[in-house]
Amino acid sequence: MYSFNHGCRPALPLIRYHSLVGLRLMKWLSFEFHFVLTWVMEVLCDPYPIPPSDEGGRVKKVKKMKTEKETKQDELAAIGIGAMIVFIALILVAAVAAAVIIQTAEKLQQNAQASGDDTQEQMSTKVILLSTVIDDMTGGAEELFSTFELAPGSEPILGTDLAFTVICDDGAGSAAFDDGDFSGATAHDGNGETVAGITLNPGTTYVVVIDVPTCGPTANTDHILVISVIGGGSTYEELQYGSAPAVGDVVV
């Protein structure tokens, strides 16, 4: 089967035996046949052969497994770095979104607070006109006597912070008006004509004299009375005069 020119004595049974062993092993691992065949040649040339070792194959296996492990670890590391980058990006996006939401909410809260304060001031600090009667009808010195109080929830104010305007027709197709303030207001048991202004408080009824020399009571006419609180709300009323207005007539 084999011929050798190495000057060694042939050992055909041994060659045949080991060849058969090598062929059988080749079915499982090809490199084993190589080692067996090498050993057969060594037997022919060396009377004391050393059995072949699979240390080389094991080293190759170890190296291959190590390489595959390192490759797998490298792939896992790449995946981990990518996931970390995505995670950091999500955190940054969430932080920016949170900052925008907080800023918007704060701005809305400030606007709502300002609007609420303005509304409260305008709606609460106003005058409730209880009644208005004709007090004097002397030509050029007409007067109205009004009873009023501050609306519930109003802040204390001075009489000078209350302004009134009476609007009427001057008879020539133009508007005329009388205006002033409530600096002469007194408590309901007073005359409504104090010299020194007082502080008006909610829950107390006050009276005041309104001078209307230009827009005095006129038969069959309606005048407009507007009472405004500086920095607060306004009250709108109609002064309704009958066919024969007289002192003591209730016009509101």
BELRA-V178341 format. One record per residue. RES is the residue in one letter. OMEGA is omega in degrees with one decimal (none if undefined). BURIAL is # if it has 16 or more other C-alpha atoms within 10 Angstrom, else .. Layout:
res;omega;burial
RES;OMEGA;BURIAL
RES;OMEGA;BURIAL
This chain:
res;omega;burial
M;179.4;.
Y;174.5;.
S;-178.5;.
F;179.6;.
N;-177.1;.
H;-179.3;.
G;-178.2;.
C;179.0;.
R;-178.0;.
P;175.8;#
A;-172.3;.
L;179.1;.
P;-178.9;.
L;179.0;.
I;-178.3;#
R;-178.5;.
Y;-176.6;.
H;176.4;#
S;178.1;#
L;177.7;.
V;-179.5;.
G;180.0;#
L;178.0;#
R;-179.9;.
L;-178.7;#
M;177.3;.
K;-177.8;.
W;-179.4;.
L;-173.9;.
S;-176.2;.
F;178.7;.
E;178.2;#
F;178.8;#
H;-179.5;#
F;-178.6;.
V;179.4;#
L;177.0;#
T;-179.1;.
W;177.7;#
V;179.2;#
M;179.2;#
E;178.3;#
V;-179.2;#
L;-175.6;#
C;-175.0;#
D;-179.8;.
P;179.9;.
Y;-177.1;.
P;175.4;.
I;-178.9;.
P;-179.5;.
P;-179.9;.
S;177.1;.
D;-178.8;.
E;179.3;.
G;178.5;.
G;178.2;.
R;178.4;.
V;179.1;.
K;178.6;.
K;180.0;.
V;179.5;.
K;-179.5;.
K;178.9;.
M;178.9;.
K;179.1;.
T;178.8;.
E;179.4;.
K;179.1;.
E;178.2;.
T;179.6;.
K;177.7;.
Q;177.7;.
D;179.0;.
E;178.0;.
L;178.0;.
A;178.7;.
A;178.0;.
I;178.9;.
G;178.5;.
I;178.1;.
G;178.9;.
A;178.9;.
M;178.6;.
I;178.5;.
V;179.8;.
F;178.6;.
I;178.5;.
A;178.3;.
L;178.3;.
I;179.1;.
L;178.8;.
V;179.4;.
A;179.0;.
A;178.9;.
V;179.5;.
A;179.1;.
A;178.8;.
A;179.3;.
V;-179.5;.
I;-179.8;.
I;179.5;.
Q;179.0;.
T;179.4;.
A;179.1;.
E;179.1;.
K;178.2;.
L;179.5;.
Q;178.4;.
Q;178.6;.
N;179.6;.
A;179.0;.
Q;179.4;.
A;179.2;.
S;178.4;.
G;178.5;.
D;179.6;.
D;-179.6;.
T;179.6;.
Q;-178.9;.
E;-177.5;#
Q;-175.6;#
M;-175.3;#
S;-177.6;#
T;178.0;#
K;-175.9;#
V;170.7;#
I;-179.4;#
L;-177.4;#
L;178.7;.
S;174.3;.
T;-180.0;#
V;176.9;#
I;-176.6;#
D;-178.5;#
D;179.2;#
M;177.2;#
T;-177.4;.
G;180.0;.
G;-179.0;.
A;-179.2;.
E;-178.9;#
E;172.7;#
L;-179.5;#
F;-174.3;#
S;174.3;#
T;-174.9;#
F;172.3;#
E;177.2;#
L;179.9;#
A;177.5;#
P;-179.7;.
G;-179.8;.
S;174.5;#
E;175.1;.
P;-178.9;.
I;174.8;#
L;177.9;#
G;179.3;#
T;177.3;#
D;177.6;#
L;-179.9;#
A;177.9;#
F;175.4;#
T;175.0;#
V;-175.9;#
I;-179.3;#
C;177.0;#
D;-178.2;.
D;-180.0;.
G;179.9;.
A;178.8;.
G;178.6;.
S;179.6;.
A;174.1;.
A;-178.2;.
F;170.1;#
D;179.0;#
D;-179.9;#
G;178.0;.
D;-177.5;#
F;-177.9;#
S;179.5;#
G;-177.1;#
A;176.5;#
T;173.1;#
A;-172.0;#
H;178.4;#
D;179.0;.
G;-178.2;.
N;177.7;.
G;-177.0;#
E;178.1;#
T;179.0;#
V;180.0;.
A;179.6;.
G;179.2;.
I;175.8;#
T;-179.1;.
L;-178.2;#
N;176.6;#
P;-179.7;#
G;179.2;.
T;179.7;.
T;-178.3;#
Y;174.8;#
V;179.8;#
V;176.2;#
V;-179.7;#
I;179.0;#
D;-179.8;#
V;-178.8;#
P;-179.2;#
T;-177.9;#
C;178.3;#
G;179.0;#
P;-179.7;#
T;-176.5;#
A;174.5;.
N;176.8;.
T;175.2;.
D;175.7;#
H;-178.2;#
I;176.1;.
L;178.0;#
V;177.2;.
I;-175.8;#
S;173.8;#
V;179.3;#
I;-177.0;#
G;-179.1;.
G;-177.4;#
G;-178.8;#
S;177.3;#
T;-177.0;.
Y;178.7;.
E;174.8;.
E;175.3;.
L;-173.9;#
Q;179.1;#
Y;179.7;#
G;-178.1;#
S;-179.8;.
A;-179.1;.
P;-179.6;#
A;179.0;#
V;-179.4;.
G;178.0;.
D;176.7;#
V;-178.0;#
V;174.1;#
V;none;#
